[in-house]
Amino acid sequence: MVLETLNPMHYNITSLVPDTMPVATVPILILMCFLFLIWNHEETSSIPGPGYCMGIGPLLSHGRFLWMGVGNACNYYNKTYGEFVRVWISGEETFIISK
């Protein structure tokens, strides 16, 4: 009888979790999503350039500079956004000014 009570397969694990657990997790998940959005919110800049978009924009612009080279990437961004452009190189905000 003692061995039967100590056997973990004897108990149903769902009976150990209260029924209010799923109800309590919904507000916690909503709060976590809200905090994640606030944490990743970035003020929009008046300077044109690729968006930040949770760090994807800096990765793409840095990758473009590595792939195309500085001259071709600058020409691409100048054709796309104009003479004064904000990009990211090595994770730092960089301004390209050209005519």
C-alpha positions in Angstrom: 0.0 0.0 0.0 2.9 2.4 0.8 4.5 1.7 -2.6 1.3 2.3 -4.4 0.9 5.8 -2.8 4.6 6.7 -3.7 4.2 5.6 -7.3 4.1 8.8 -9.4 2.1 7.1 -12.2 -0.7 6.5 -9.7 -1.6 10.2 -9.7 -3.2 12.0 -12.6 -1.0 15.2 -13.1 -4.0 17.2 -14.4 -5.8 16.7 -11.1 -2.9 18.4 -9.3 -3.2 21.7 -11.4 -6.1 23.8 -10.4 -8.7 24.7 -12.9 -8.0 28.5 -12.4 -4.5 28.1 -13.9 -5.5 28.7 -17.6 -7.7 31.7 -16.5 -4.8 33.2 -14.7 -2.3 32.8 -17.5 -4.3 34.8 -20.0 -3.8 38.2 -18.3 -0.2 37.4 -17.6 0.4 36.6 -21.3 -1.4 39.8 -22.3 0.7 41.9 -19.9 3.9 40.2 -21.2 3.0 41.0 -24.8 2.2 44.6 -23.9 5.6 45.0 -22.1 7.3 43.5 -25.1 5.7 46.0 -27.4 6.6 48.9 -25.1 10.2 47.7 -24.8 10.7 47.4 -28.6 8.9 50.7 -29.4 11.2 53.1 -31.1 10.4 56.7 -31.8 10.1 57.3 -35.6 12.8 59.5 -36.9 12.3 62.4 -39.3 15.4 61.3 -41.2 14.5 58.8 -44.0 16.0 55.3 -44.0 15.1 51.7 -43.3 13.0 51.1 -40.2 14.3 49.6 -37.0 11.6 46.9 -36.8 12.9 45.1 -33.6 16.5 45.0 -34.8 15.9 43.6 -38.2 16.5 46.9 -40.0 20.0 47.3 -38.6 20.9 43.7 -39.6 19.6 44.2 -43.1 21.4 47.5 -43.7 24.7 46.2 -42.2 24.3 43.0 -44.4 23.8 45.2 -47.5 27.0 47.1 -46.8 28.9 43.9 -46.3 27.4 42.3 -49.4 27.4 45.2 -51.9 30.3 47.3 -50.6 30.2 50.8 -49.2 29.9 52.6 -52.6 27.1 50.5 -54.1 25.2 50.4 -50.8 25.4 54.2 -50.5 24.1 54.6 -54.1 21.2 52.2 -53.4 20.1 54.0 -50.2 20.5 57.4 -52.0 18.3 56.2 -54.9 15.7 54.8 -52.5 15.6 57.4 -49.7 17.3 60.6 -51.0 20.4 62.6 -50.3 20.3 62.3 -46.5 19.8 58.7 -45.2 20.0 57.0 -41.8 21.3 53.5 -41.8 23.0 51.1 -39.3 26.6 49.9 -39.8 28.0 47.6 -37.1 24.9 48.3 -34.9 25.5 52.1 -34.8 23.3 54.6 -36.4 25.1 56.1 -39.4 24.1 59.0 -41.6 24.9 59.1 -45.3 25.1 62.5 -46.8 25.7 62.7 -50.6 24.5 64.5 -53.7 
